[in-house]
Amino acid sequence: MTVIAGPARGGVALERGGAVACPICNAPASRDELAEAGWLAPEPAARLAERHLGWQRTDGACAACVQDALLSLLREKGERVLGRVIQDVWPLDAEAAFGALPTPLRMRADPRFTGRGVTIALVDTGFYPHADLVRPLNRIRAVVDVGPLTTRVSRFAPNDDPRWPGWNDGDGSRWHGLMTSTAVGGNGFASRGLYRGLASDAELVLVRTRGADGHITSDSIARALAWLTAAHHAFRVRVVSISLGGDPTAMPQSSAVDDAVARLVDAGIVVIVAAGNDGVRSIVPPATAPAAVTVGGLDDRNVFDAGHRALWHSNFGATWTGHAKPELVAPSVWVAAPVLPMTEIAREAAALFERRAMGDPTCESRIAELRLITPHYQHVEGTSFAAPIVAGVAACMLEARPGLTPRRVRELLTLACRPVDGAPAERQGAGAVDAGCAVALALADTPNVAYAAVSEPTSRDVLRVVLHEPDATDVRVVGSWDHWASPGTAAGRIAPGLWAVTLPALSSGTYRYKFVVDGGRWVADPLNRRRASDGFGGTNSIFEVR
């Protein structure tokens, strides 16, 4: 191994067998990739130098080492300065090689949990064995083709190079399934781990379905779900993600897809589905399934400040049982996912970034038009990608607490949401889900504890209320059970920005309550839609004990 002249900004890199290697981890990397460490702000750059004596910014670093330094700072600093640090170090302009926030960062994910030991099944139109799913070890356990007449199952082991009939036929249907599968379970192999999904260590079962004419129908979705109901034990499936829409159904009655979802949930499987992208009061199966967690869309504007969030134009409505949909929202724009290899877009992306490297400014408009982030990744849009992101959150929760039931996962997911300011409740449900808070709730969960915001009514002996208030230093709960006695019951911080209060056993009746933040601000429970006037122009939150 010899030392050679380093990246364009100076410093040194290591040459290994003719290839440049990261001077920190020794992983193969291009000079351009190492040079991108130059945009690091002083604080994370100092963290790298502290951990690796002799390293300087001009030496460069691969994306994985840059991300590791950033994540370590975020874990230490917590929610209060999370957004500021992100915005200080993350360039979000058209010139930036990393122009979209990685999903784990934008979701505030706990990096300790990556879906390990959990199998996720995806139902889609087609799939592709991308490196983000099959390297360094293959995590695709099966690819299932559920056709109108026959079902073909291809099984794979960790050391296999998975291939199945038509995997590389260039069919456009492969694109959608590639995006959904990597949105939940990609490990970012083509980006040194930077653009990974939340459940990057989960195993996957990929279920392709279609009608006799090649189109998606409710019947084709129901067939796929029926296969999963019969086969889920063999693959240890705990989560199912569906980013397809079936046929409109007449209300008020259940559909075959709704019934199939209910059977999966009864079998202990969490089912996450996309709401649709038309922005209208209309939902179709499986978004109509009362037992599913239906996910609407969120536009976080590719920034970390929650005040900039807005709703995506996703569908909403009610099920035949009267359940409001969606239950929550998640990012549906600026979601990083791989470019489908061996396609015209992949070839054009490679050429465009070659031109950028040569300093050709005329390529930028086309890069933006194709929503390219790097030659290998682009950002995609739609609730089709919001749903697998939430499926990844569920997988991390099950890794943290394997005994959670689908109902409890649903409850904790909604509790881990923050309402989008100014957006109608019927379009956002509980609000934007926070992955880190969801895992924290899973870790802290006690089976005999009910949550006031989601249990109506409850007969459990212990009741808990939670509040997201990132900038608070003190949170208390006051309520009618003790005649609004001051100063109230102190809440404990169970995760950055997440406060919880466990109330004593209460006799049967209806109770009202509020949070008191930092001794002066009275706040109704944002997650509890049951409200009553407080007599002072505001509202109290309500729960009932039977």
Backbone hydrogen bonds, N-H to C=O, Kabsch-Sander energy under -0.5 kcal/mol:
donor,donor_aa,acceptor,acceptor_aa,energy
2,T,15,E,-0.7
4,I,13,A,-1.3
6,G,11,G,-1.3
10,G,7,P,-2.2
13,A,4,I,-0.9
14,L,21,A,-1.4
15,E,2,T,-1.6
16,R,14,L,-0.5
16,R,19,A,-3.3
19,A,16,R,-1.8
21,A,14,L,-2.8
22,C,27,A,-3.0
26,N,22,C,-2.0
29,A,20,V,-3.1
34,L,30,S,-2.2
35,A,31,R,-2.4
36,E,32,D,-1.0
36,E,33,E,-0.8
37,A,34,L,-1.5
38,G,35,A,-2.0
39,W,36,E,-1.5
40,L,37,A,-1.8
45,A,41,A,-1.9
46,A,42,P,-2.7
47,R,43,E,-1.8
48,L,44,P,-1.9
49,A,45,A,-2.2
50,E,46,A,-2.3
51,R,47,R,-2.0
52,H,48,L,-2.0
55,W,52,H,-2.3
59,D,56,Q,-1.9
60,G,56,Q,-0.6
60,G,57,R,-1.4
61,A,34,L,-1.2
66,V,62,C,-2.1
67,Q,63,A,-2.7
68,D,64,A,-2.2
69,A,65,C,-1.9
70,L,66,V,-2.1
71,L,67,Q,-3.0
72,S,68,D,-2.1
73,L,69,A,-1.6
74,L,70,L,-2.2
75,R,71,L,-2.6
76,E,72,S,-1.5
77,K,73,L,-2.4
78,G,74,L,-2.2
81,V,78,G,-0.8
82,L,79,E,-0.7
83,G,79,E,-0.6
85,V,81,V,-2.5
86,I,82,L,-2.4
87,Q,83,G,-2.5
88,D,84,R,-1.9
89,V,85,V,-1.7
90,W,86,I,-2.1
96,A,93,D,-1.5
99,G,97,A,-0.7
105,L,102,P,-0.8
106,R,102,P,-2.2
107,M,103,T,-2.1
108,R,105,L,-1.4
109,A,104,P,-2.8
113,F,110,D,-1.8
114,T,112,R,-0.5
117,G,201,D,-0.5
118,V,115,G,-2.1
119,T,236,R,-0.9
120,I,203,E,-2.8
121,A,239,V,-2.9
122,L,205,V,-2.3
123,V,241,S,-2.1
124,D,122,L,-0.5
124,D,207,V,-2.4
130,H,128,Y,-2.1
133,L,130,H,-2.2
134,V,130,H,-1.5
135,R,131,A,-2.0
138,N,158,P,-2.6
139,R,133,L,-2.1
141,R,139,R,-0.8
141,R,204,L,-2.9
142,A,204,L,-1.1
143,V,154,S,-2.4
144,V,206,L,-3.2
145,D,152,R,-3.0
146,V,144,V,-0.8
146,V,208,R,-3.1
147,G,145,D,-1.1
147,G,150,T,-2.3
152,R,145,D,-2.1
154,S,143,V,-2.6
154,S,152,R,-0.5
155,R,153,V,-0.5
156,F,141,R,-2.2
160,D,157,A,-1.8
167,W,164,W,-2.2
169,D,166,G,-1.5
174,R,171,D,-1.9
175,W,172,G,-1.2
176,H,172,G,-0.6
177,G,173,S,-1.1
178,L,174,R,-2.3
179,M,175,W,-2.3
180,T,176,H,-2.4
181,S,177,G,-2.5
182,T,178,L,-2.1
183,A,179,M,-2.0
184,V,180,T,-1.3
185,G,181,S,-2.7
186,G,182,T,-1.6
187,N,132,D,-2.1
191,S,188,G,-2.1
192,R,189,F,-1.2
193,G,188,G,-3.8
194,L,191,S,-1.5
196,R,193,G,-0.5
196,R,194,L,-1.2
197,G,186,G,-3.3
198,L,183,A,-0.6
199,A,184,V,-2.2
200,S,197,G,-0.6
200,S,198,L,-0.6
201,D,114,T,-2.7
202,A,114,T,-0.5
202,A,199,A,-1.5
203,E,118,V,-2.0
204,L,139,R,-2.8
205,V,120,I,-2.2
206,L,142,A,-2.7
207,V,122,L,-3.2
207,V,205,V,-0.6
208,R,144,V,-3.7
208,R,206,L,-0.6
209,T,124,D,-1.9
210,R,146,V,-0.9
211,G,215,H,-3.5
214,G,211,G,-1.9
221,I,217,T,-2.0
222,A,218,S,-2.7
223,R,219,D,-2.0
224,A,220,S,-1.7
225,L,221,I,-2.3
226,A,222,A,-2.2
227,W,223,R,-2.2
228,L,224,A,-2.0
229,T,225,L,-2.3
230,A,226,A,-1.8
231,A,227,W,-2.1
232,H,228,L,-1.8
234,A,231,A,-0.6
235,F,231,A,-1.0
236,R,232,H,-0.9
236,R,233,H,-0.6
237,V,232,H,-1.9
238,R,119,T,-2.6
239,V,119,T,-1.5
240,V,270,V,-2.9
241,S,121,A,-2.8
242,I,272,I,-2.5
243,S,123,V,-1.1
246,G,285,P,-3.7
259,D,255,S,-2.4
260,A,256,A,-2.0
261,V,257,V,-2.5
262,A,258,D,-2.2
263,R,259,D,-1.9
264,L,260,A,-1.7
265,V,261,V,-2.4
266,D,262,A,-2.5
267,A,263,R,-1.2
268,G,265,V,-1.9
269,I,264,L,-1.9
270,V,238,R,-2.7
272,I,240,V,-3.1
272,I,270,V,-0.5
273,V,293,V,-2.4
274,A,242,I,-1.8
275,A,295,V,-2.1
282,S,280,V,-2.1
282,S,316,F,-0.6
287,A,284,V,-1.8
289,A,286,P,-1.9
292,A,289,A,-1.2
293,V,271,V,-2.6
294,T,292,A,-0.8
295,V,273,V,-2.7
296,G,294,T,-0.5
296,G,328,L,-2.8
298,L,330,A,-1.7
299,D,310,A,-3.2
300,D,298,L,-0.6
303,V,300,D,-1.8
306,A,304,F,-0.6
308,H,305,D,-2.0
309,R,306,A,-1.5
310,A,299,D,-2.0
312,W,297,G,-2.0
314,S,312,W,-2.5
315,N,276,G,-1.7
316,F,280,V,-1.9
317,G,325,K,-2.3
319,T,323,H,-2.4
322,G,319,T,-1.6
325,K,317,G,-3.2
327,E,294,T,-2.0
328,L,294,T,-1.2
329,V,431,G,-2.7
330,A,296,G,-1.8
332,S,298,L,-2.5
333,V,298,L,-0.5
335,V,380,V,-1.5
336,A,334,W,-0.6
337,A,378,Q,-2.6
339,V,376,H,-2.4
343,T,340,L,-0.6
347,R,343,T,-2.1
348,E,344,E,-2.5
349,A,345,I,-2.8
350,A,346,A,-2.0
351,A,347,R,-1.8
352,L,348,E,-2.7
353,F,349,A,-2.3
354,E,350,A,-1.5
355,R,351,A,-2.0
356,R,352,L,-2.2
357,A,353,F,-2.2
358,M,354,E,-1.2
359,G,356,R,-2.1
360,D,355,R,-2.5
363,C,360,D,-1.1
364,E,361,P,-1.3
367,I,363,C,-2.2
368,A,364,E,-2.4
369,E,365,S,-2.2
370,L,366,R,-2.3
371,R,368,A,-1.0
372,L,367,I,-2.5
373,I,374,T,-0.5
373,I,377,Y,-2.9
374,T,377,Y,-1.5
377,Y,374,T,-0.6
378,Q,337,A,-2.7
379,H,371,R,-2.6
380,V,335,V,-2.8
382,G,332,S,-3.5
385,F,382,G,-1.7
386,A,382,G,-0.9
387,A,383,T,-2.2
389,I,385,F,-1.2
390,V,386,A,-1.9
391,A,387,A,-2.3
392,G,388,P,-2.1
393,V,389,I,-1.7
394,A,390,V,-2.5
395,A,391,A,-2.1
396,C,392,G,-2.0
397,M,393,V,-2.2
398,L,394,A,-2.3
399,E,395,A,-1.9
400,A,396,C,-2.2
401,R,397,M,-2.5
404,L,401,R,-1.8
409,V,405,T,-2.7
410,R,406,P,-2.3
411,E,407,R,-2.3
412,L,408,R,-2.9
413,L,409,V,-2.6
414,T,410,R,-1.9
415,L,411,E,-2.0
416,A,412,L,-1.5
417,C,414,T,-1.2
418,R,432,A,-2.1
421,D,419,P,-0.6
423,A,420,V,-2.0
427,R,424,P,-1.1
428,Q,424,P,-0.9
428,Q,425,A,-0.6
429,G,425,A,-2.3
430,A,327,E,-3.0
431,G,428,Q,-2.0
432,A,418,R,-2.6
433,V,329,V,-1.9
434,D,416,A,-2.3
435,A,107,M,-1.4
435,A,433,V,-0.6
436,G,107,M,-1.0
436,G,108,R,-0.6
438,A,434,D,-2.2
439,V,435,A,-2.1
440,A,436,G,-2.2
441,L,437,C,-2.6
442,A,438,A,-2.0
443,L,439,V,-2.7
444,A,440,A,-2.0
445,D,441,L,-0.6
445,D,442,A,-0.8
449,V,446,T,-2.2
450,A,462,V,-2.6
452,A,464,R,-2.0
454,V,451,Y,-1.4
455,S,451,Y,-2.1
456,E,454,V,-0.6
458,T,544,E,-2.3
462,V,448,N,-0.9
463,L,503,L,-0.8
464,R,450,A,-2.8
465,V,501,V,-2.4
467,L,499,W,-2.4
469,E,467,L,-0.7
469,E,497,G,-2.2
472,A,469,E,-1.6
476,R,516,V,-2.0
477,V,489,T,-2.1
478,V,514,K,-2.4
480,S,512,R,-2.5
482,D,479,G,-1.0
483,H,480,S,-1.3
484,W,479,G,-3.0
489,T,477,V,-2.8
491,A,475,V,-3.1
492,G,500,A,-2.7
494,I,492,G,-0.8
494,I,498,L,-1.9
495,A,498,L,-1.2
498,L,495,A,-2.5
499,W,467,L,-2.9
499,W,497,G,-0.5
500,A,492,G,-2.4
501,V,465,V,-2.6
503,L,463,L,-3.3
503,L,501,V,-0.6
509,G,545,V,-3.0
511,Y,543,F,-3.0
513,Y,541,S,-2.0
514,K,478,V,-2.3
515,F,523,V,-3.2
516,V,476,R,-2.9
517,V,515,F,-0.5
517,V,521,R,-3.3
518,D,474,D,-3.5
518,D,516,V,-0.5
520,G,517,V,-1.7
521,R,517,V,-2.1
522,W,520,G,-0.6
523,V,515,F,-3.0
528,N,525,D,-1.2
529,R,527,L,-0.7
531,R,529,R,-0.8
532,A,540,N,-1.8
534,D,538,G,-1.9
540,N,532,A,-3.4
541,S,513,Y,-2.3
542,I,530,R,-1.9
543,F,511,Y,-2.0
545,V,509,G,-3.1
546,R,458,T,-2.3
